[in-house]
């Protein structure tokens, strides 16, 4: 049975089983909708993938042992049979260890460990009535930006991280299966580079916050990066200090009066930055598959670096202004 067929069969079993079925939670805002999708969809999908990993582990170990046994038979004994059996044993062990290595083993789903990839406990922030509580256009825009920043952005970012985690887990599992079952000899060696690149891409998707943090440190943001391996600075109540803007008196009355609006726009840009990074990873993956070429690789890197700059919009603006104007205009404080 192909890996894809097994995945689809178990996914259907999860969705159709009464004990495992999930329905979308009632919602009145986009943040509630994303929160419901994260809890009601991503978690059971992760459980499904983890189950597939364990089943494939047993299957590959069994097939590997059978092939090694057959290698001792005078009718089947040859080196390729032995090696194919060993490859399957190694792949089976990798499948068994994969979920726990990535922090999504069985103990995670039975409550002993809290998985970073789920959205449990991340409730969207409460929104305000922007038409009833404001008296000017500027304050109305600020209210709208604040509603987006506290209701949609935090859960939206975590939803994208969770989705990237699911894709990465599937990519790693599929690559391990291919490495264990593809024919030996011939073009076998030419596939190894692609397989290892796929493994690296899957690992990056599973550890996306760490990638963003590493690039931010490389670009000179240090510990001021909005996204770190331990979490994100964006919350459901206020603007984080690293994104908060306050005019320094040299920007004139216009920017000074828009301090709060600018701060919330920086918060919203974090979500678009993460989306740009994920799009960049898609371009890189297409290049690995042979569909993007060198242009796809360059486009992917551009999207990733640009996305990291967007997630740290205030500090990026500071560096740009200091370079071209010689004044931070309040963005560097």
C-alpha positions in Angstrom: 0.0 0.0 0.0 1.3 3.4 -0.9 2.0 6.0 1.8 -0.5 8.3 0.2 -3.2 5.7 0.1 -2.7 4.8 3.8 -2.8 8.5 4.7 -6.1 9.1 2.9 -7.6 5.9 4.4 -6.7 6.9 8.0 -7.8 10.5 7.4 -11.2 9.3 6.2 -11.4 7.0 9.3 -10.7 9.9 11.6 -13.2 12.2 9.9 -16.0 9.6 9.8 -15.5 8.0 13.2 -18.2 9.4 15.7 -15.7 9.4 18.5 -13.1 11.4 16.5 -15.4 13.7 14.6 -15.1 17.4 15.1 -17.4 20.3 14.2 -16.5 23.9 13.7 -17.2 26.0 16.8 -19.7 28.7 16.7 -18.0 32.1 16.1 -18.8 35.7 15.5 -15.4 37.0 14.6 -12.5 35.9 12.3 -10.4 35.2 15.3 -13.0 32.8 16.7 -13.2 31.1 13.3 -9.4 30.6 13.1 -9.3 29.4 16.7 -12.1 26.9 16.0 -10.3 25.6 12.9 -7.1 25.2 14.9 -8.6 23.2 17.7 -11.2 21.3 15.7 -9.1 20.4 12.6 -5.4 20.6 13.1 -5.2 18.6 16.3 -7.1 15.5 14.9 -5.0 15.8 11.7 -1.9 15.6 13.8 -3.2 12.6 15.7 -4.0 11.0 12.3 -0.4 11.6 11.0 1.1 10.3 14.3 -1.0 7.2 14.0 0.2 6.6 10.4 3.8 7.0 11.6 3.4 4.2 14.2 1.5 1.9 11.8 4.2 2.4 9.2 6.9 1.7 11.7 5.4 -1.7 12.5 4.8 -2.5 8.8 8.3 -1.5 7.7 10.0 -3.4 10.6 8.0 -6.5 9.7 8.8 -6.3 6.0 12.4 -5.6 6.8 12.7 -8.7 9.0 11.0 -10.8 6.3 13.4 -9.6 3.6 16.4 -10.3 5.8 15.0 -13.8 6.5 14.6 -14.3 2.7 18.2 -13.3 2.2 19.3 -16.5 3.9 17.2 -18.6 1.4 19.1 -20.0 -1.5 16.3 -18.9 -3.8 16.4 -15.2 -2.7 19.8 -14.6 -1.2 21.6 -11.6 -2.6 23.0 -8.4 -1.2 20.2 -6.1 -2.4 17.6 -8.1 -0.5 19.6 -7.8 2.7 20.2 -4.1 2.2 16.5 -3.4 1.3 15.6 -5.2 4.6 18.0 -3.1 6.6 16.8 0.1 5.0 13.2 -0.8 6.0 14.3 -1.6 9.6 16.0 1.8 9.9 13.0 3.5 8.3 10.7 1.7 10.8 12.7 2.9 13.7 12.7 6.4 12.3 8.9 6.4 11.9 8.5 5.2 15.5 10.8 7.9 16.9 9.6 10.7 14.6 6.5 11.9 16.5 8.3 12.1 19.8 11.3 13.8 18.3 9.1 16.5 16.9 7.1 16.8 20.2 3.9 15.2 19.1 4.1 11.7 20.4 1.3 9.8 22.1 2.1 11.3 25.5 1.4 14.7 24.0 -2.2 13.8 23.1 -2.9 12.0 26.4 -2.1 15.2 28.3 1.4 14.5 29.7 3.0 17.1 27.3 1.5 20.3 25.8 2.2 20.5 22.1 3.4 23.8 20.7 1.6 22.9 17.4 -2.0 23.1 18.9 -4.0 26.2 19.5 -5.6 25.2 22.8 -5.8 28.0 25.3 -5.3 30.8 22.8 -8.6 32.6 22.9 -9.0 35.6 20.5 -9.1 39.0 22.1 -12.4 40.8 22.6 -13.3 43.4 19.9 -14.7 46.9 20.4 -17.6 48.6 18.6 -15.6 51.0 16.4 -18.7 52.8 15.1 -20.2 53.6 18.5 -17.2 54.3 20.6 -15.2 56.7 18.4 -15.8 60.3 17.2 -13.2 60.8 14.5 -11.8 59.0 11.5 -8.3 58.5 13.0 -9.7 57.0 16.2 -12.1 54.7 14.1 -9.1 53.4 12.1 -7.2 52.9 15.3 -10.1 50.9 16.7 -10.3 48.7 13.6 -6.6 48.1 13.6 -6.7 47.2 17.3 -9.6 44.8 16.8 -7.6 43.0 14.0 -4.4 43.1 16.1 -5.9 41.4 19.3 -8.6 39.2 17.7 -7.2 37.8 14.5 -3.4 38.3 14.5 -2.3 36.2 17.5 -4.5 33.1 16.6 -3.8 33.6 12.9 0.0 33.4 13.4 -0.3 30.3 15.6 -2.7 28.7 13.0 -0.1 29.3 10.3 2.6 27.8 12.5 0.4 24.8 13.2 -0.3 24.3 9.5 3.4 24.5 8.6 4.0 21.9 11.3 1.5 19.5 9.8 3.0 20.0 6.3 6.5 19.5 7.7 5.5 16.3 9.5 3.9 14.9 6.3 7.0 15.9 4.3 9.4 14.1 6.6 7.3 11.0 6.9 6.8 10.8 3.1 10.5 11.2 2.4 11.5 8.5 4.9 9.1 6.2 3.3 10.5 6.9 -0.2 14.1 6.5 1.0 13.2 3.0 2.5 11.2 1.7 -0.5 12.7 3.2 -3.6 14.6 0.7 -5.9 18.3 0.3 -5.1 20.9 1.0 -7.7 20.3 2.8 -11.0 19.3 6.3 -10.2 19.2 5.7 -6.5 22.1 7.9 -5.8 20.7 10.8 -7.7 17.6 10.8 -5.5 19.5 11.1 -2.2 20.2 14.8 -2.5 16.6 15.5 -3.2 15.5 13.3 -0.3 17.8 15.0 2.2 16.7 18.4 0.9 13.1 17.3 1.5 14.0 16.2 5.1 15.6 19.6 5.8 12.6 21.4 4.4 10.2 19.3 6.5 12.3 20.0 9.6 12.3 23.7 8.9 8.5 23.7 8.5 8.1 21.9 11.9 10.4 24.4 13.6 9.3 27.6 11.7 9.6 29.9 14.8 13.2 28.9 15.3 14.0 29.6 11.6 12.4 33.1 11.9 14.3 33.8 15.1 17.6 32.6 13.6 17.2 34.8 10.5 16.2 37.8 12.7 19.4 37.3 14.8 21.4 37.1 11.6 19.9 40.4 10.4 20.9 42.1 13.6 17.7 42.1 15.7 19.1 39.9 18.5 16.8 39.4 21.4 14.4 42.1 20.1 12.8 39.8 17.5 9.0 39.5 17.8 9.1 35.7 17.1 11.4 33.4 19.1 11.6 29.6 19.5 9.7 29.9 22.8 6.8 32.0 21.5 5.6 35.3 19.9 5.5 38.7 21.5 2.1 39.5 19.9 -0.7 39.0 22.4 -4.5 39.4 22.7 -4.6 42.5 24.8 -2.0 45.1 23.9 0.8 46.2 21.6 4.1 44.5 22.6 6.8 46.9 23.6 9.0 45.8 20.7 6.3 47.0 18.2 5.0 50.1 20.1 5.7 53.4 18.4 6.0 56.8 20.1 6.9 59.9 18.2 10.2 61.6 19.4 9.1 65.2 18.7 10.9 65.4 15.3 8.1 63.7 13.3 5.6 66.6 13.5 2.0 66.5 14.7 0.7 64.1 12.1 2.8 61.0 13.0 2.5 61.9 16.7 -1.3 61.8 16.6 -1.1 58.4 14.9 1.2 56.7 17.4 -1.3 54.1 18.4 -2.5 53.4 14.9 1.1 52.9 13.6 1.8 50.5 16.5 -1.2 48.3 15.7 -0.3 48.3 12.0 3.1 46.9 13.0 1.2 44.2 14.9 -0.8 43.3 11.8 2.3 43.2 9.6 3.6 40.4 11.7 0.9 38.1 10.4 1.6 39.1 6.8 5.3 38.5 7.5 4.7 35.0 8.6 2.5 34.4 5.5 5.4 35.7 3.3 7.9 33.3 4.9 5.6 30.4 4.3 5.1 31.4 0.7 8.9 31.5 0.4 9.2 28.0 1.8 6.7 26.9 -0.9 8.9 28.4 -3.6 11.9 26.6 -2.2 10.0 23.3 -2.1 9.0 23.8 -5.7 12.6 24.3 -6.6 13.6 21.1 -4.9 10.9 19.3 -6.9 12.4 20.8 -10.1 9.5 23.1 -10.8 11.0 26.4 -9.8 14.6 26.5 -11.0 17.1 29.1 -9.9 14.4 31.8 -10.1 12.2 29.9 -7.7 15.1 29.5 -5.2 15.8 33.3 -5.4 12.1 34.1 -5.1 11.8 31.9 -2.0 14.8 33.4 -0.2 13.4 36.9 -1.0 10.0 36.1 0.4 11.6 34.6 3.6 14.0 37.5 4.3 11.2 40.0 3.4 8.8 38.2 5.7 11.3 38.4 8.6 11.6 42.1 8.0 7.8 42.5 8.1 7.6 40.5 11.4 10.0 43.1 12.9 8.5 46.1 11.1 9.4 48.7 13.7 13.1 47.8 13.9 13.3 47.4 10.1 11.8 50.9 9.7 14.4 52.2 12.2 17.3 50.7 10.3 16.0 52.1 7.0 15.4 55.6 8.3 18.8 55.7 10.1 20.4 54.7 6.8 18.7 57.1 4.5 17.6 60.0 6.7 20.0 59.8 9.7 17.1 60.0 12.2 15.1 57.2 13.7 12.0 59.5 14.1 10.9 57.5 17.1 11.1 54.1 15.5 14.3 53.2 17.2 13.2 53.7 20.8 
